[in-house]
Amino acid sequence: MAEVAATISGQTWRTLITLAPTPFAPIAVSHAPFLARGQLGPGGRPMSSILYPTGMRSRLAAALGYSATSFEIRGDSPPTTDRPAELVHLEDRLSRFATLEPLVQAQVLACLNCLTEQRLIPRLALRLSTAHFESDAGCTALYEAARGMVRLRPTDRPAKAVLQRLAGQVHFPWVAASAAVQLGAAAIRIERDLDQATAALSLAERARSALDADAPDPPGLIASRYHRLRALVLLNAGDVPLATEAMERAHGEASELARQTASAVPTYAGLVAAENLKIVYESYIKAASGGRDATGFARWATRLVDLDPHDPYTWRYIAVYGARCGLATAAALASIGLATTGGPGVADCVAAFRRSPARSEPAGASLADTLAQVLDRWLTTTPSPAEPPRS
């Protein structure tokens, strides 16, 4: 079991560490090779959303036995060519960051955010200027830089001021909407300030209504993110019926976008749509857990594990919130999945399991079957562990 877990953990995080594409990477991590190469489709705008804990890449690389010379991103010297092509390409762009076009700068910054390498962003942000506010591409670069710096330090006032300026401008609505949603979510989850969140929601609505339906960037993505923020604000204001309606609209937009971008071969647009749908599923899981709705929880958790089984955070969500719902069997199986995929937070799952209310589990039976099938497939088909690259 330990060898299988080590192998699956290595498969899970290989793309995060090396940038080499694999079919076993979590959806959010699978964005990184596309961002590194700048292969984002028409328009070239980075649109990734999920951020793992900053610095996670280096901690995982050390835990999995990678040498620093095989994975470390320095960004201050020309790249060596004995690394995966995507990593070489990213380092080349980093070494020329000051001379890159603003849209390419935005792609580089988005890639660092995806890789949890926000430690490099403050130095790169010094290469950006007020002139960046004068173009859509420049604003996109500023948005990615500010997003990364807030991830490094949630109380970073200069970075927050940049997001506020981006949210308030009216010339580039996509960036304005993205920044407003970022500010609104932070106002609720970090600052517990409903008034700030409501103001950000108003800015997001103004920007969303100004989006060009014929632009290469999908308006459905912004619409889904906007309605998720609206649901969060309404829920915190105590208006559960309207919050429920807003989440239904967010789910509708997300599902339609996923349908439009579905492809047999992974594309950046398809991964962004899948990531967005995943966030909607996670929101429903939290809501079902809070309402002790075991049936609803099982439905959304099954969809989540079907969509992104390789992400340890999928298993963590099901373990923690399933335990809170009283679905002890599903929570226990999900804890195994979390440990097997090399995920953080196993202790949180155990704690939630111990606090789990006594409850019969008919609603979780189907979910438990799904989780058991995925785990059984992994445990019976995973090959012998391979040595990680050490030079």
C-alpha positions in Angstrom: 0.0 0.0 0.0 2.8 2.4 0.9 4.6 1.8 -2.4 1.3 2.3 -4.4 0.7 5.6 -2.4 4.2 6.8 -3.2 3.8 6.1 -6.9 0.3 7.7 -7.1 1.6 10.8 -5.2 4.5 11.1 -7.6 2.1 10.9 -10.6 -0.3 13.4 -9.0 2.4 16.1 -8.5 4.8 15.4 -11.4 3.3 18.2 -13.6 3.4 20.7 -10.7 7.1 20.0 -10.2 8.4 19.4 -13.7 5.7 21.2 -15.9 5.6 18.1 -18.1 2.0 17.3 -19.0 0.6 14.0 -17.6 -2.9 12.6 -17.5 -2.7 12.2 -13.8 -2.4 15.9 -12.8 -5.2 17.7 -11.0 -7.2 20.0 -13.3 -5.8 23.2 -11.8 -2.2 22.0 -12.2 -2.8 20.9 -15.8 -3.1 24.6 -16.7 0.7 25.1 -16.0 2.1 23.6 -19.2 -0.3 25.7 -21.4 0.6 28.8 -19.4 4.3 28.1 -19.7 4.1 27.7 -23.4 1.6 30.5 -23.9 -0.8 28.2 -25.7 -4.0 29.6 -24.4 -6.1 29.8 -27.5 -7.6 32.8 -29.2 -6.9 36.0 -27.3 -4.1 34.4 -25.2 -5.6 35.7 -21.9 -4.8 33.6 -18.8 -8.0 32.8 -17.0 -7.0 30.2 -14.3 -8.5 30.6 -10.9 -7.6 28.0 -8.3 -4.5 28.7 -6.2 -2.8 26.0 -4.0 -1.0 27.1 -0.9 2.0 29.2 -1.8 5.3 27.3 -1.7 3.6 24.0 -2.0 5.6 23.0 -5.1 9.0 23.2 -3.4 7.8 21.3 -0.3 6.4 18.5 -2.5 9.5 18.3 -4.6 11.6 17.8 -1.6 9.3 15.2 -0.1 9.2 13.3 -3.4 13.0 13.2 -3.7 13.6 15.7 -6.5 16.9 17.5 -6.3 16.9 21.3 -6.4 18.8 21.4 -9.7 16.0 19.4 -11.4 13.0 21.5 -10.4 14.0 24.9 -8.9 12.9 28.0 -10.8 15.4 30.8 -10.5 14.3 33.2 -13.2 17.5 35.3 -13.1 19.6 33.4 -15.6 19.2 31.7 -19.0 17.6 28.3 -18.7 19.5 25.0 -18.9 18.3 22.6 -21.6 18.4 19.4 -19.6 14.9 20.0 -18.1 11.4 19.4 -19.5 10.6 21.7 -22.4 7.9 23.6 -20.6 10.2 24.4 -17.7 12.9 25.5 -20.1 10.4 27.7 -21.9 9.1 29.3 -18.6 12.7 30.0 -17.4 13.5 31.6 -20.8 10.6 33.9 -20.5 11.5 34.7 -16.9 15.0 35.7 -17.9 13.6 38.2 -20.5 10.6 39.3 -18.4 11.2 43.0 -18.7 11.3 42.9 -22.5 8.2 40.7 -22.9 4.9 42.0 -24.3 2.4 42.7 -21.4 0.2 39.7 -22.4 3.2 37.4 -22.3 4.1 38.8 -18.9 0.6 38.0 -17.7 1.0 34.4 -18.9 4.3 34.1 -17.0 2.8 35.5 -13.8 -0.3 33.3 -14.1 2.0 30.3 -14.5 3.9 31.2 -11.3 0.6 31.5 -9.5 -0.5 28.1 -10.8 2.8 26.6 -9.7 2.6 28.1 -6.1 5.8 30.0 -6.9 4.5 33.4 -5.8 7.9 34.1 -4.1 9.2 35.3 -7.5 6.3 37.7 -8.2 7.3 40.7 -6.1 10.6 41.1 -8.0 8.8 40.7 -11.3 6.2 43.2 -10.3 8.9 45.9 -10.1 9.1 45.5 -13.9 5.5 46.6 -14.3 4.5 50.2 -14.4 1.5 52.6 -14.4 1.6 52.4 -18.2 0.2 48.8 -17.9 -3.1 50.4 -16.7 -3.5 51.8 -20.3 -4.1 48.4 -22.1 -6.2 45.3 -21.5 -3.0 43.1 -21.7 -1.2 45.4 -19.2 -4.1 45.3 -16.8 -4.2 41.5 -17.1 -0.5 41.4 -16.1 -1.2 43.7 -13.1 -4.1 41.5 -12.1 -2.0 38.4 -12.0 0.8 40.1 -10.1 -1.6 41.5 -7.5 -3.4 38.2 -7.2 -0.1 36.5 -6.5 1.1 39.1 -4.0 -2.2 38.9 -2.1 -1.7 35.1 -2.0 1.7 35.6 -0.5 0.4 38.1 2.1 -3.4 38.6 2.3 -3.0 42.0 4.0 -0.7 43.4 1.2 -2.2 46.9 0.9 -0.4 48.0 -2.4 -1.6 44.8 -4.1 -5.1 45.3 -2.9 -5.0 48.9 -4.1 -4.0 47.6 -7.6 -7.0 45.2 -7.6 -9.3 48.1 -6.5 -8.1 50.3 -9.3 -8.5 47.5 -11.8 -12.0 46.8 -10.5 -13.0 50.4 -10.7 -11.8 51.2 -14.3 -14.4 50.9 -17.1 -12.2 50.4 -20.2 -11.3 46.7 -19.8 -14.3 45.0 -18.4 -12.9 41.4 -18.3 -10.1 42.5 -15.9 -12.5 44.7 -14.0 -14.9 41.9 -13.4 -12.1 39.5 -12.4 -10.6 41.9 -9.9 -14.0 42.8 -8.4 -14.8 39.1 -7.9 -11.4 38.6 -6.2 -12.0 41.6 -3.9 -15.5 40.5 -3.1 -14.6 36.9 -2.2 -11.7 38.2 0.0 -14.0 40.7 1.7 -16.3 37.8 2.9 -13.7 35.1 3.6 -10.8 37.1 5.0 -12.1 40.5 6.2 -15.6 39.4 7.1 -16.8 42.7 5.6 -20.2 42.4 3.9 -20.3 46.1 2.9 -17.0 45.8 1.0 -18.2 42.6 -0.6 -21.5 44.2 -1.7 -19.6 47.1 -3.2 -17.3 44.7 -5.1 -20.4 42.8 -6.3 -21.7 46.1 -7.8 -18.5 46.7 -9.7 -18.5 43.1 -11.0 -22.1 43.5 -12.3 -21.2 46.7 -14.1 -18.2 45.1 -15.7 -20.1 41.9 -16.6 -22.8 43.9 -18.4 -20.1 45.6 -20.5 -18.5 42.4 -21.8 -18.5 41.9 -25.5 -20.3 38.7 -26.3 -18.2 38.3 -29.5 -14.8 38.6 -27.7 -12.6 35.5 -27.7 -12.8 35.3 -23.9 -15.9 33.4 -22.9 -18.4 35.7 -21.1 -20.0 32.6 -19.5 -16.9 32.2 -17.3 -17.2 35.7 -15.8 -21.0 35.2 -15.5 -20.5 32.0 -13.5 -17.9 33.7 -11.2 -20.1 36.7 -10.8 -23.1 34.6 -9.7 -20.9 32.6 -7.3 -19.9 35.8 -5.6 -23.5 37.0 -5.6 -24.5 33.8 -3.9 -21.8 34.2 -1.3 -22.9 37.8 -0.6 -26.6 36.9 -0.4 -25.9 33.9 1.9 -23.9 36.1 4.3 -26.7 38.7 4.2 -29.2 35.9 5.2 -31.1 35.7 2.0 -31.0 31.9 1.4 -33.6 31.7 -1.4 -31.9 34.3 -3.6 -28.5 32.8 -2.8 -29.8 29.4 -4.0 -31.1 31.0 -7.2 -27.7 32.7 -7.8 -25.8 29.3 -7.3 -28.2 27.7 -9.8 -27.3 30.4 -12.3 -23.6 29.9 -11.6 -24.0 26.2 -12.1 -25.9 26.7 -15.4 -23.3 29.0 -16.8 -20.5 26.7 -15.7 -22.1 23.6 -17.1 -22.8 25.2 -20.5 -19.2 26.5 -20.7 -17.9 23.0 -19.9 -20.2 21.6 -22.6 -19.0 24.1 -25.2 -15.3 23.5 -24.5 -15.4 19.7 -24.2 -12.7 18.0 -26.2 -11.0 14.7 -26.5 -7.6 16.4 -26.4 -7.0 18.7 -23.4 -7.1 22.4 -24.2 -6.6 25.4 -22.0 -10.2 26.6 -22.5 -11.5 23.2 -21.6 -9.4 23.0 -18.4 -10.5 26.5 -17.4 -14.1 25.5 -17.8 -13.6 22.2 -15.9 -11.9 24.1 -13.1 -14.8 26.6 -12.9 -17.3 23.7 -12.8 -15.2 22.1 -10.0 -15.4 25.3 -7.9 -19.2 25.3 -8.3 -19.4 21.6 -7.1 -17.2 22.5 -4.1 -19.6 25.4 -3.2 -22.6 23.0 -3.3 -20.7 20.5 -1.2 -20.0 23.2 1.5 -23.7 24.2 1.4 -25.0 20.7 1.7 -22.6 20.0 4.6 -23.7 23.1 6.4 -27.3 22.1 6.0 -26.6 18.5 7.0 -28.1 17.5 3.6 -26.5 14.1 3.2 -28.4 13.3 0.0 -27.4 16.6 -1.7 -23.8 16.2 -0.4 -23.6 12.7 -1.9 -24.9 14.0 -5.3 -22.4 16.8 -5.6 -19.4 14.9 -4.1 -20.0 12.1 -6.7 -19.8 14.7 -9.5 -16.7 16.2 -8.0 -14.8 12.9 -7.8 -15.9 12.0 -11.3 -14.6 15.4 -12.6 -11.3 15.6 -10.8 -10.3 12.4 -9.1 -6.5 13.1 -9.3 -6.7 16.2 -7.1 -6.0 15.5 -3.4 -8.2 18.4 -2.5 -11.2 16.6 -4.1 -10.7 13.8 -1.6 -10.1 16.3 1.2 -13.4 18.1 0.5 -15.3 14.8 0.6 -13.5 13.6 3.8 -13.9 16.8 5.8 -17.4 17.8 4.7 -18.6 14.2 4.4 -17.7 13.7 8.1 -19.6 16.8 9.0 -22.6 15.4 7.2 -22.4 12.1 9.1 -21.3 10.1 6.1 -18.6 8.2 8.0 -17.9 5.5 5.4 -17.5 7.9 2.5 -15.4 10.2 4.7 -13.1 7.4 5.7 -12.6 6.2 2.1 -12.0 9.8 1.0 -9.3 10.1 3.7 -7.6 7.1 2.2 -7.8 8.7 -1.2 -6.4 11.9 0.2 -3.4 10.1 1.7 -2.9 8.0 -1.4 -2.7 11.0 -3.7 -0.2 12.8 -1.4 -2.6 15.4 -0.2 -2.2 17.8 2.7 -4.6 18.1 5.6 -5.0 14.5 6.6 -5.1 15.6 10.2 -8.1 17.9 9.5 -10.0 14.9 8.0 -9.3 12.8 11.1 -10.5 15.6 13.4 -13.7 16.1 11.4 -14.3 12.3 11.4 -14.1 12.2 15.2 -16.6 15.0 15.5 -18.9 13.4 12.9 -22.5 13.1 14.2 -24.1 9.7 14.6 -26.2 9.1 11.6 -27.5 6.3 9.4 -25.9 6.4 6.0 -28.3 5.3 3.2 -27.7 8.7 1.4 -23.9 8.1 1.3 -24.0 4.5 0.1 -23.7 5.3 -3.7 -21.0 7.9 -3.0 -19.0 5.3 -0.9 -19.3 2.8 -3.8 -17.9 5.4 -6.3 -15.0 6.2 -4.0 -14.2 2.6 -3.3 -14.2 1.8 -7.1 -11.7 4.6 -7.8 -9.5 3.5 -5.0 -9.7 -0.1 -6.0 -8.7 0.8 -9.6 -5.7 2.7 -8.4 -4.6 0.0 -6.0 -4.8 -2.8 -8.6 -3.5 -1.1 -11.7 -0.7 1.2 -10.5 2.8 0.1 -11.7 5.8 -0.2 -9.5 7.2 3.1 -8.2 9.7 5.0 -10.5 12.7 6.9 -9.3 12.3 10.7 -9.6 14.8 12.6 -11.7 17.7 13.7 -9.4 19.8 15.8 -11.7 
